[in-house]
Protein backbone atom coordinates (compact mmCIF):
# COMPACT_ATOMS: atom_id res chain seq x y z
CA UNK A 1 0.00 0.00 0.00
CA UNK A 2 2.89 2.37 0.72
CA UNK A 3 4.17 1.82 -2.81
CA UNK A 4 1.17 3.65 -4.28
CA UNK A 5 1.87 6.77 -2.23
CA UNK A 6 5.57 6.74 -2.99
CA UNK A 7 5.14 6.61 -6.76
CA UNK A 8 6.26 9.73 -8.56
CA UNK A 9 3.71 11.80 -10.35
CA UNK A 10 4.28 12.15 -14.07
CA UNK A 11 6.20 15.28 -15.02
CA UNK A 12 4.28 18.05 -16.72
CA UNK A 13 6.01 19.39 -19.80
CA UNK A 14 5.18 23.10 -19.96
CA UNK A 15 6.04 23.38 -23.66
CA UNK A 16 3.59 20.62 -24.55
CA UNK A 17 0.85 22.23 -22.43
CA UNK A 18 1.35 25.64 -24.06
CA UNK A 19 1.32 24.14 -27.56
CA UNK A 20 -1.94 22.32 -26.81
CA UNK A 21 -3.58 25.47 -25.47
CA UNK A 22 -2.48 27.45 -28.54
CA UNK A 23 -3.74 24.69 -30.86
CA UNK A 24 -7.09 24.75 -29.05
CA UNK A 25 -7.26 28.54 -29.43
CA UNK A 26 -6.52 28.25 -33.16
CA UNK A 27 -9.29 25.70 -33.58
CA UNK A 28 -11.88 27.68 -31.56
CA UNK A 29 -10.90 31.29 -32.41
CA UNK A 30 -14.35 32.08 -33.82
CA UNK A 31 -15.99 31.01 -30.56
CA UNK A 32 -13.74 33.37 -28.59
CA UNK A 33 -14.67 36.28 -30.87
CA UNK A 34 -18.39 35.45 -30.68
CA UNK A 35 -18.24 35.30 -26.87
CA UNK A 36 -16.38 38.63 -26.74
CA UNK A 37 -19.00 40.29 -28.97
CA UNK A 38 -21.86 38.85 -26.90
CA UNK A 39 -20.28 40.02 -23.62
CA UNK A 40 -19.67 43.48 -25.08
CA UNK A 41 -23.26 43.74 -26.32
CA UNK A 42 -24.67 42.66 -22.95
CA UNK A 43 -22.48 45.21 -21.13
CA UNK A 44 -23.53 47.95 -23.56
CA UNK A 45 -27.24 47.20 -23.17
CA UNK A 46 -26.95 47.12 -19.39
CA UNK A 47 -25.16 50.48 -19.39
CA UNK A 48 -27.75 52.05 -21.72
CA UNK A 49 -30.68 50.81 -19.62
CA UNK A 50 -29.23 51.91 -16.28
CA UNK A 51 -27.84 55.31 -17.38
CA UNK A 52 -29.63 58.27 -15.83
CA UNK A 53 -28.18 61.71 -16.57
CA UNK A 54 -27.72 64.13 -13.70
CA UNK A 55 -27.40 67.86 -14.20
CA UNK A 56 -25.63 70.28 -11.92
CA UNK A 57 -25.95 74.03 -11.60
CA UNK A 58 -23.55 76.03 -9.44
CA UNK A 59 -23.46 79.52 -8.01
CA UNK A 60 -20.69 81.20 -6.04
CA UNK A 61 -21.72 83.38 -3.11
CA UNK A 62 -19.52 85.92 -1.35
CA UNK A 63 -19.84 86.39 2.42
CA UNK A 64 -18.70 89.76 3.74
CA UNK A 65 -19.05 91.26 7.17
CA UNK A 66 -19.95 94.88 6.67
CA UNK A 67 -19.61 97.61 9.20
CA UNK A 68 -20.93 101.14 9.13
CA UNK A 69 -17.65 102.39 7.76
CA UNK A 70 -15.91 101.73 4.47
CA UNK A 71 -13.98 98.45 4.19
CA UNK A 72 -10.27 98.74 4.98
CA UNK A 73 -9.26 95.33 3.59
CA UNK A 74 -7.20 94.54 6.69
CA UNK A 75 -6.05 91.02 7.53
CA UNK A 76 -8.40 90.97 10.52
CA UNK A 77 -11.37 91.79 8.30
CA UNK A 78 -10.35 89.13 5.75
CA UNK A 79 -10.08 86.55 8.53
CA UNK A 80 -13.51 87.53 9.83
CA UNK A 81 -14.97 87.17 6.32
CA UNK A 82 -13.42 83.70 5.93
CA UNK A 83 -14.75 82.64 9.33
CA UNK A 84 -18.18 84.04 8.46
CA UNK A 85 -18.17 82.06 5.20
CA UNK A 86 -17.22 78.88 7.06
CA UNK A 87 -19.98 79.47 9.61
CA UNK A 88 -22.49 80.19 6.85
CA UNK A 89 -21.45 76.97 5.08
CA UNK A 90 -22.14 75.03 8.28
CA UNK A 91 -25.55 76.58 8.94
CA UNK A 92 -26.80 77.25 5.40
CA UNK A 93 -27.66 73.58 4.64
CA UNK A 94 -29.99 73.53 7.65
CA UNK A 95 -31.68 76.69 6.41
CA UNK A 96 -32.04 75.25 2.90
CA UNK A 97 -33.54 72.01 4.21
CA UNK A 98 -35.94 73.72 6.61
CA UNK A 99 -39.63 73.30 5.95
CA UNK A 100 -40.14 77.04 5.47
CA UNK A 101 -37.41 77.33 2.84
CA UNK A 102 -38.59 74.23 0.98
CA UNK A 103 -42.14 75.64 0.88
CA UNK A 104 -40.86 78.99 -0.45
CA UNK A 105 -38.71 77.29 -3.10
CA UNK A 106 -41.63 75.15 -4.24
CA UNK A 107 -43.83 78.26 -4.42
CA UNK A 108 -41.16 80.05 -6.50
CA UNK A 109 -40.90 77.03 -8.81
CA UNK A 110 -44.67 76.89 -9.25
CA UNK A 111 -45.12 73.82 -7.07
CA UNK A 112 -42.87 71.69 -9.26
CA UNK A 113 -40.03 69.41 -8.29
CA UNK A 114 -36.82 70.88 -6.99
CA UNK A 115 -33.25 69.61 -7.14
CA UNK A 116 -30.94 68.58 -4.34
CA UNK A 117 -29.14 71.61 -2.88
CA UNK A 118 -25.74 71.57 -1.17
CA UNK A 119 -23.37 74.25 0.07
CA UNK A 120 -19.59 74.02 0.55
CA UNK A 121 -17.02 76.65 1.53
CA UNK A 122 -14.19 77.38 -0.87
CA UNK A 123 -10.94 76.91 1.03
CA UNK A 124 -9.13 79.96 2.39
CA UNK A 125 -11.70 82.41 1.02
CA UNK A 126 -14.95 84.08 1.95
CA UNK A 127 -16.78 82.29 -0.88
CA UNK A 128 -19.43 79.58 -0.78
CA UNK A 129 -20.27 77.20 -3.61
CA UNK A 130 -24.02 76.55 -3.89
CA UNK A 131 -24.68 73.41 -5.98
CA UNK A 132 -28.00 72.04 -7.21
CA UNK A 133 -28.26 68.58 -8.81
CA UNK A 134 -31.30 67.16 -10.56
CA UNK A 135 -32.30 64.62 -13.20
CA UNK A 136 -33.62 67.49 -15.35
CA UNK A 137 -31.46 70.41 -16.48
CA UNK A 138 -34.30 72.92 -16.25
CA UNK A 139 -35.13 71.87 -12.68
CA UNK A 140 -31.49 72.26 -11.58
CA UNK A 141 -31.27 75.70 -13.21
CA UNK A 142 -34.58 76.94 -11.81
CA UNK A 143 -33.81 75.74 -8.28
C-alpha positions as CSV (number, residue, x, y, z in Angstrom):
1,X,0.0,0.0,0.0
2,X,2.9,2.4,0.7
3,X,4.2,1.8,-2.8
4,X,1.2,3.7,-4.3
5,X,1.9,6.8,-2.2
6,X,5.6,6.7,-3.0
7,X,5.1,6.6,-6.8
8,X,6.3,9.7,-8.6
9,X,3.7,11.8,-10.4
10,X,4.3,12.1,-14.1
11,X,6.2,15.3,-15.0
12,X,4.3,18.1,-16.7
13,X,6.0,19.4,-19.8
14,X,5.2,23.1,-20.0
15,X,6.0,23.4,-23.7
16,X,3.6,20.6,-24.5
17,X,0.8,22.2,-22.4
18,X,1.4,25.6,-24.1
19,X,1.3,24.1,-27.6
20,X,-1.9,22.3,-26.8
21,X,-3.6,25.5,-25.5
22,X,-2.5,27.5,-28.5
23,X,-3.7,24.7,-30.9
24,X,-7.1,24.8,-29.1
25,X,-7.3,28.5,-29.4
26,X,-6.5,28.3,-33.2
27,X,-9.3,25.7,-33.6
28,X,-11.9,27.7,-31.6
29,X,-10.9,31.3,-32.4
30,X,-14.4,32.1,-33.8
31,X,-16.0,31.0,-30.6
32,X,-13.7,33.4,-28.6
33,X,-14.7,36.3,-30.9
34,X,-18.4,35.5,-30.7
35,X,-18.2,35.3,-26.9
36,X,-16.4,38.6,-26.7
37,X,-19.0,40.3,-29.0
38,X,-21.9,38.9,-26.9
39,X,-20.3,40.0,-23.6
40,X,-19.7,43.5,-25.1
41,X,-23.3,43.7,-26.3
42,X,-24.7,42.7,-23.0
43,X,-22.5,45.2,-21.1
44,X,-23.5,48.0,-23.6
45,X,-27.2,47.2,-23.2
46,X,-27.0,47.1,-19.4
47,X,-25.2,50.5,-19.4
48,X,-27.7,52.0,-21.7
49,X,-30.7,50.8,-19.6
50,X,-29.2,51.9,-16.3
51,X,-27.8,55.3,-17.4
52,X,-29.6,58.3,-15.8
53,X,-28.2,61.7,-16.6
54,X,-27.7,64.1,-13.7
55,X,-27.4,67.9,-14.2
56,X,-25.6,70.3,-11.9
57,X,-26.0,74.0,-11.6
58,X,-23.5,76.0,-9.4
59,X,-23.5,79.5,-8.0
60,X,-20.7,81.2,-6.0
61,X,-21.7,83.4,-3.1
62,X,-19.5,85.9,-1.4
63,X,-19.8,86.4,2.4
64,X,-18.7,89.8,3.7
65,X,-19.1,91.3,7.2
66,X,-20.0,94.9,6.7
67,X,-19.6,97.6,9.2
68,X,-20.9,101.1,9.1
69,X,-17.7,102.4,7.8
70,X,-15.9,101.7,4.5
71,X,-14.0,98.4,4.2
72,X,-10.3,98.7,5.0
73,X,-9.3,95.3,3.6
74,X,-7.2,94.5,6.7
75,X,-6.1,91.0,7.5
76,X,-8.4,91.0,10.5
77,X,-11.4,91.8,8.3
78,X,-10.4,89.1,5.7
79,X,-10.1,86.5,8.5
80,X,-13.5,87.5,9.8
81,X,-15.0,87.2,6.3
82,X,-13.4,83.7,5.9
83,X,-14.7,82.6,9.3
84,X,-18.2,84.0,8.5
85,X,-18.2,82.1,5.2
86,X,-17.2,78.9,7.1
87,X,-20.0,79.5,9.6
88,X,-22.5,80.2,6.9
89,X,-21.4,77.0,5.1
90,X,-22.1,75.0,8.3
91,X,-25.5,76.6,8.9
92,X,-26.8,77.3,5.4
93,X,-27.7,73.6,4.6
94,X,-30.0,73.5,7.6
95,X,-31.7,76.7,6.4
96,X,-32.0,75.2,2.9
97,X,-33.5,72.0,4.2
98,X,-35.9,73.7,6.6
99,X,-39.6,73.3,6.0
100,X,-40.1,77.0,5.5
101,X,-37.4,77.3,2.8
102,X,-38.6,74.2,1.0
103,X,-42.1,75.6,0.9
104,X,-40.9,79.0,-0.5
105,X,-38.7,77.3,-3.1
106,X,-41.6,75.2,-4.2
107,X,-43.8,78.3,-4.4
108,X,-41.2,80.0,-6.5
109,X,-40.9,77.0,-8.8
110,X,-44.7,76.9,-9.3
111,X,-45.1,73.8,-7.1
112,X,-42.9,71.7,-9.3
113,X,-40.0,69.4,-8.3
114,X,-36.8,70.9,-7.0
115,X,-33.3,69.6,-7.1
116,X,-30.9,68.6,-4.3
117,X,-29.1,71.6,-2.9
118,X,-25.7,71.6,-1.2
119,X,-23.4,74.3,0.1
120,X,-19.6,74.0,0.5
121,X,-17.0,76.6,1.5
122,X,-14.2,77.4,-0.9
123,X,-10.9,76.9,1.0
124,X,-9.1,80.0,2.4
125,X,-11.7,82.4,1.0
126,X,-14.9,84.1,1.9
127,X,-16.8,82.3,-0.9
128,X,-19.4,79.6,-0.8
129,X,-20.3,77.2,-3.6
130,X,-24.0,76.5,-3.9
131,X,-24.7,73.4,-6.0
132,X,-28.0,72.0,-7.2
133,X,-28.3,68.6,-8.8
134,X,-31.3,67.2,-10.6
135,X,-32.3,64.6,-13.2
136,X,-33.6,67.5,-15.4
137,X,-31.5,70.4,-16.5
138,X,-34.3,72.9,-16.3
139,X,-35.1,71.9,-12.7
140,X,-31.5,72.3,-11.6
141,X,-31.3,75.7,-13.2
142,X,-34.6,76.9,-11.8
143,X,-33.8,75.7,-8.3
